């Protein structure tokens, strides 16, 4: 399997984990009536978990320069996430501190996943 197909498969794995985790997390947010800070922390944690899994997947498949491929996976995950968020009507399109933190966490999660694979 070539690298592009592996990247797409890794992104699919990451986004499937994101969807499942967001459904579970939203249920707990609703039932426990958690606040804004808990919501932001939970979503950021889901991003880290998803990119960690994608980086781990890439590291297992590529078998060389695993951390670089994990980093690429985290960057692609964030790029897609950011482009989709720009298409939403309530998006301001600015690169605020929350966006920067999410970017760094996606990169770190992907790279860590690649390193531990």
Buried (B, 14 or more C-beta within 10 A) or exposed (E): EEEEEBBEBBBEBBBEBBEEBBEEBEEEBEEEEBEEEBEEEBBBBBBBBBBBBBBBBBBBBBEEEBBBBBBBBBBBBBEEBBEEEEEEEEEEEEEEEEBEEBBEBBBBBBBBBBBEB
